[in-house]
């Protein structure tokens, strides 16, 4: 196909107007060109400059999404899928304009197959909505990124969260997808069977594709039975390295920890202020154990013994639901809480992930780099996976500070990759981390990604400018 037919620049006003006019006829007040709404659907949760789409449309069915995509494909107009907009790396920006497809009205829980431990939902259902619905059925969905994200977006970014150390990430908990392809065709990637050896694994092709290969309109998810007993624990350590070493030892020992979260002293201090807690202000592990009453007691006590070997303590744990909920609500509020450490500046969240054996070393070097760069950046994250986050607090009007921030982020990513890790454990690539893909995977792997993109989306209309682009080759 001729290069001029690929979306690599903003479509003409005539083409945009044609699509908007036809969508207005089809969707009425479920389409808007209001600038405030458009800006709200651009990248608003972090430092990446917002780039609004030309219009926002709110479909309610797979067939409606298909009609939108067919119209956009016919006019070479980009399509940008949108869930709740909580991503950090510019995933929902529209660098070439186009139509933002907001799936928030596609929020139906279609089927619960309790005996099979799975369910079928639309992409606009949020993780909290699903678990509220499942609570009286004795089931739960374990993937829990800090934000109350839409599950369609969680599939798109291959999200994980605090439970991933035991229950895996989105790629481990999606059985099947219904996807609208860039030409408007509707495909189902798999059955509800627990496993299959039939053909290519199309489901995982779309998990983590960030809307660049199609729009997810239905999801079949694995569910889990609610544990008989749950205990939560906290354990302070003298240094972050001591805490990380205890994490490594616990995993190597085989304790089936459900959650194992690391917080440095800056994060703990901010959580105490924000959530009215009284946690010891030092590097801290926040843990959770699932199982029977005897097993969670045994797990907690065993971890306490391991922590003591790494100078951790006092170790305390509880099975009271209200105390557990308060602790985990505080952890999920860390993104907002750390802003209190430096009010009035911009928070710049980023993440990396390394093999668990390199976690202590990586965190230690990263903290030293932050201090030497004179940057404030609380560290917290999913220590059981080797994945940690830094929320840099930056005065964006200070050019020198911004330069130091960018240099630090470059070093942080290279450090992770040098340790055989990845530039992102769960935030995804979007616009901001595209430059690291070749470093991490090599040119051949990036070319293969681009080949897949071109085969499925030859017009480059589906969320262009994310992960890989035509300019890559």
Secondary structure, DSSP 8 states (H G I E B T S, - for coil): --GGGS-SS---HHHHHHHHHHHHHHHGGGEE--HHHHHHTSS-SSSS-----SEEE---SHHHHHHHHHHHHHTT--EEEESSS--SSSTT--TT--EEEE-TT---EEEEEGGGTEEEE-TT-BHHHHHHHHGGGTEE-----SS--BHHHHHHTT---TTHHHH--HHHHEEEEEEEETTS-EEE---SSS---SSS-HHHHHTT-TTSSEEEEEEEEE-EE--SEEEEEEEE-SSHHHHHHHHHHHHHHT--EEEEEEE-HHHHHHHHHHHT----SS-EEEEEEEE-HHHHHHHHHHHHHHHHHTT---EEEE--HHHHHHHHHHHHTHHHHGGGGGTTSEEEEEEEE--GGGHHHHHHHHHHHHHHTT--EEEEEEGGGTEEEEEEEE-TT-HHHHHHHHHHHHHHHHHHHHTT-BS-SSS--TTTTGGGHHHHH-HHHHHHHHHHHHHH-TT--BSTTSSS-GGG-
